[in-house]
Amino acid sequence: MNHIGISNFLEPVGLLRYCDVFQIKGYDVETDFCTLTSEDLDDMNIKDEDHRATLLHAAQNYKPSTQYEVFKWLRDHGIEYYFTNFIRSNYNSLRELTRLELTADVLHELEIQLPGHRKRLQQALPTLRTRRRIEEMEAEPPVAMGYWGKPLLLEGAKYDFLCIRATLRSSKPNGARFNEEFMVDSGSDVVTARQEILDKLDLELIGTIQSRGVHSTVEKQLYKAMLCIGRQEIEIEIMAEPYESIGNRVMRHFRHVIDSTVHYWLPGNHVDPIELEDIAGPSTSGLTPGPSTREQEPRRSERHIEPHEFVVPEVPRTGQTKRESTEEEPKSKKRKTKARKEATD
């Protein structure tokens, strides 16, 4: 670590004049400063009583810097030779190292030319990223924890799914509750459950929608319900399917860390655009009277998300029924015929 670590210790107390003697005597790693004693100062021939007192007091309160963590990590992988290059490129902490992308330009900037050292760094970074994620999760308890597995209703599946247990209940007071195993289906934007569960919950009906599957589109009933994942409860839209699944609109309320065994659901700050509109009210800026703001957005039928995309049937504009629109066309033709006849006469 050499002069960088020494400077981190001496500069805050205004005693950089001793940088060379610290380095010559081998006190050049930040952990050395935490255990500095009067005998160590004698070895370095530091005799000024005020300076000795300042150095010993600084040693008692010193904590190794984030740069030292970078140095130690590089040393653990035998590439501490490049430490100064990392600091010069502003990789001053392990957090910043986890964002390191080993492009040709970055390797050139770090002056890492030996193929063996490049490979060593490339193999070490994924482990560092995983370790940092785990440390962050320990500092921030997850809302819930999922797992890889096969739901009971899909035991015959070839591969495992991401699963989580969650509680489904009616939005009505004193309604029934069901704690079920849900499959995570990020390709869908709706929650699904078996019809018998929906019937027992006595849910509030939203309306009929068109559920677009892989090979066909069918009409289904869409209901309002409450879903509790860990300690967080969310209002959802749900429809019937032969299995329980959670779609991407629920997933966006959380942050996710997934490894080979566990799925961590961490607190998030996402607000569903539809929920935000319900809170703030539809915006009328730049719009003429007529359809609401939500109707100005691309219709669900214009998007293609499988396998559980659903489309709300289009509703005629206010004040215009299907019958009125069909009767208007013959009247228009009569006016055009009359106009041509008068022009001929």
Protein Blocks (a to p, Z undefined) as FASTA:
>chain_A
ZZmmmmmmmmmnopammmmmmmmnopabfklmmmgcfklmmmnopabfklmmmmmmmmmm
pccdfklmmmmmmmmnopammmmmmmmnopabfklmmmpccdfklmmmnopabfklmmmm
mmmmmmmmmmmmmmmmmmmccfbdcdddddfklmmpmbdcdddddddddfbehiacdddd
ddddfkbcbdcddfklmmmnopadfbdcddddfkbccddddddddddehjbccddddddd
fbdcddfklmmmpccdddfkbccddddfbdcfklmmmmnopafehiacdddfklmpccfk
lpccdfkbccddddddehiafklmmmmmmmmmmmmmmmmmmmmZZ
